[in-house]
C-alpha cells in the first residue's frame, strides 16, 4: 500500500469514527423534529389543569393570602411570569436554530431565548421570564428555566416563589402538527415535591399579533 493510500485509509477510518461518536452522543439525533411555526393551545388556558398543587406550608399560606386579596395579583398591572405566559390560551411562535430556540409570545409581547449547550447562571438576577437553556433528549426538546421572579402560575392564584425551576418537555406527535408540552414545576419553597401539567398545541397559520394589556393601577393598591 502506498503512503497516499495509507493516509486516505486513515482519514476514512477517522471520519467513520467521528460520525459514530457523534451518533451515540447523548441528545444527538440525525433528524430532529422542527418545532418552528406558530402554535395554538387545545383547550382553554390552565383552568383545565387536572392536578392539585402539592403545597408546602409556605405555599399554602401564600395561596390563602391570594384568596384574601386576589386583586394583589401583579397581572392586574400587566406583569406575568413565565408559566402563566406559556400556558395562556394565546399564540406563540417558535423559531428553531442550531444554537438557540426563540419563542415569541402574543401574551404581553414577551420574547424568550433558550440557548443550546449553555449553562444557566449560578446566581441569576430574577426576571419575569427567567433564564433558559435548551437540550435534546432524543426527539424531545427540553428547556429549563430558573431565575424567575415570584408570581402566580395561573389566574386561579397558584403562587410560586423566586426559587422556581421550570422544565418544559416538547414532543412532536405523529401527525407532525401537534406537540405535547409537559411543564414540570419544581419550587422547594412553595411545593412539597415537583409536579407537572401537560397541554397540547396545534400548529396554525395564524400570525402572532399585538396584545394590549391595560394596567389597572387602582387595583391592588394598599
C-alpha positions in Angstrom: 0.0 0.0 0.0 1.4 3.4 -1.0 1.7 6.2 1.6 -1.1 8.1 -0.2 -3.4 5.1 0.1 -2.5 4.6 3.7 -3.2 8.2 4.5 -6.5 8.1 2.7 -7.5 4.9 4.6 -6.6 6.5 7.9 -8.7 9.6 7.0 -11.7 7.4 6.1 -11.4 5.5 9.4 -11.2 8.8 11.4 -14.3 10.2 9.6 -16.3 7.0 10.3 -15.2 7.0 14.0 -16.1 10.7 14.4 -19.5 10.1 12.9 -20.1 7.1 15.2 -19.1 9.1 18.2 -21.5 11.9 17.2 -24.3 9.5 16.6 -24.0 7.9 20.0 -23.6 11.2 21.9 -26.5 11.7 24.3 -29.1 14.1 23.0 -27.9 13.8 19.4 -30.4 12.9 16.7 -29.8 12.6 13.0 -33.0 14.4 12.1 -34.6 16.3 15.0 -38.2 17.5 14.7 -38.7 21.1 13.7 -40.8 23.0 16.1 -40.7 26.2 14.1 -44.0 27.8 13.5 -47.0 29.3 15.3 -48.8 27.2 17.9 -52.3 27.4 19.4 -53.3 25.6 22.6 -56.0 23.0 22.5 -58.5 23.7 25.3 -58.7 26.8 27.4 -55.8 28.0 29.5 -54.6 26.4 32.7 -58.2 26.3 34.0 -58.3 22.8 32.7 -55.3 21.6 34.8 -56.4 18.3 36.4 -53.8 18.4 39.2 -53.9 19.7 42.7 -50.6 21.6 43.6 -48.8 19.8 46.4 -48.4 23.0 48.6 -45.9 23.2 51.4 -46.9 25.2 54.5 -45.3 28.3 53.0 -47.1 27.8 49.6 -50.4 27.2 51.3 -50.0 30.4 53.2 -49.2 32.3 50.0 -52.3 30.8 48.3 -54.5 31.8 51.3 -53.0 35.3 51.1 -54.1 35.5 47.4 -57.6 34.2 48.4 -57.9 37.0 50.9 -56.8 39.7 48.3 -56.9 38.4 44.7 -56.5 41.9 43.4 -53.0 42.0 44.6 -52.1 39.7 41.7 -49.4 41.6 39.7 -51.2 40.5 36.5 -53.6 43.4 37.1 -50.6 45.6 36.4 -49.7 43.6 33.3 -46.9 41.7 35.0 -46.9 38.0 34.1 -44.3 35.4 34.9 -43.1 32.5 32.7 -45.5 29.6 33.3 -48.5 31.9 33.2 -47.5 33.1 29.7 -46.5 29.7 28.3 -49.9 28.2 29.3 -52.1 31.1 28.3 -54.6 30.4 25.5 -52.9 32.7 23.1 -50.5 32.1 20.2 -46.8 31.8 20.5 -44.2 31.4 17.7 -41.1 29.2 17.9 -38.0 29.9 15.8 -35.6 26.9 15.9 -31.9 27.4 15.1 -28.9 25.2 15.6 -27.7 27.1 18.7 -30.9 28.6 20.2 -34.7 28.4 20.4 -36.5 31.7 20.1 -40.1 32.0 21.4 -42.3 35.0 20.7 -45.4 35.2 22.8 -48.6 37.0 21.8 -49.4 37.3 25.5 -47.7 40.5 26.9 -45.3 40.8 23.9 -42.7 38.6 25.7 -39.7 37.2 23.9 -37.7 34.3 25.3 -34.4 32.8 24.2 -33.2 29.3 25.2 -29.6 28.6 24.2 -28.4 25.1 23.4 -25.5 23.7 25.4 -25.2 26.8 27.6 -25.2 26.6 31.4 -27.7 28.7 33.4 -26.2 31.5 35.6 -25.3 30.3 39.1 -26.8 33.4 40.8 -29.2 34.9 38.3 -30.9 38.2 38.7 -34.6 37.3 38.8 -36.7 38.4 35.9 -40.3 37.7 34.8 -39.2 35.2 32.2 -36.0 34.0 33.9 -33.1 32.4 32.1 -33.5 29.4 29.8 -31.3 26.7 28.4 -32.2 24.0 25.8 -31.1 20.4 25.4 -32.3 17.5 23.3 -33.4 14.1 24.8 -33.7 12.1 21.6 -36.6 13.8 19.8 -37.8 15.7 22.8 -36.8 19.3 23.2 -36.1 20.1 26.9 -36.0 23.7 28.1 -35.0 24.5 31.7 -35.6 27.9 33.2 -34.5 29.5 36.5 -34.2 33.0 38.0 -37.9 33.8 37.7 -39.5 36.5 39.8 -42.1 35.3 42.3 -45.6 35.4 40.9 -48.6 33.1 40.0 -48.7 30.1 37.7 -52.3 30.8 36.6 -55.2 33.1 37.2 -56.6 30.9 39.9 -53.9 32.1 42.2 -51.3 29.2 42.3 -48.3 31.1 43.7 -44.6 30.4 43.1 -41.5 31.8 44.8 -38.3 33.1 43.2 -36.8 29.6 43.8 -39.0 28.2 41.0 -37.4 25.9 38.4 -39.4 25.1 35.3 -38.6 22.2 32.9 -40.6 22.1 29.7 -40.5 19.0 27.5 -41.9 19.4 24.0 -42.6 16.3 21.9 -44.0 16.3 18.4 -46.8 13.8 17.9 -47.1 11.6 14.8 -49.1 14.0 12.8 -46.3 16.5 12.7 -48.6 19.3 13.6 -49.4 18.6 17.2 -46.9 18.9 20.1 -47.3 17.8 23.7 -45.9 20.2 26.3 -45.1 18.8 29.7 -44.4 21.6 32.2 -42.7 20.4 35.3 -42.9 22.8 38.3 -40.2 22.5 40.9 -40.3 25.1 43.7 -38.8 23.7 47.0 -40.2 26.7 49.0 -43.9 26.6 47.9 -44.4 22.9 46.9 -43.6 19.7 48.8 -42.5 18.0 45.6 -42.2 18.6 41.9 -45.4 18.3 39.9 -46.4 18.7 36.3 -49.2 19.5 33.8 -49.4 18.5 30.2 -51.0 20.6 27.4 -51.3 20.0 23.7 -50.7 22.6 20.9 -51.7 22.7 17.3 -49.7 24.3 14.5 -51.7 27.2 13.0 -51.5 29.6 10.0 -52.4 32.5 12.3 -49.8 35.1 13.0 -48.8 36.4 16.4 -50.5 39.8 16.8 -50.0 42.7 19.2 -51.7 42.2 22.5 -52.5 45.3 24.5 -52.7 44.7 28.3 -54.2 47.7 30.1 -52.8 48.2 33.6 -55.4 48.9 36.3 -53.4 50.9 38.9 -56.5 51.3 41.1 -56.5 47.5 41.7 -54.2 46.0 44.3 -53.4 49.3 46.0 -52.8 49.2 49.7 
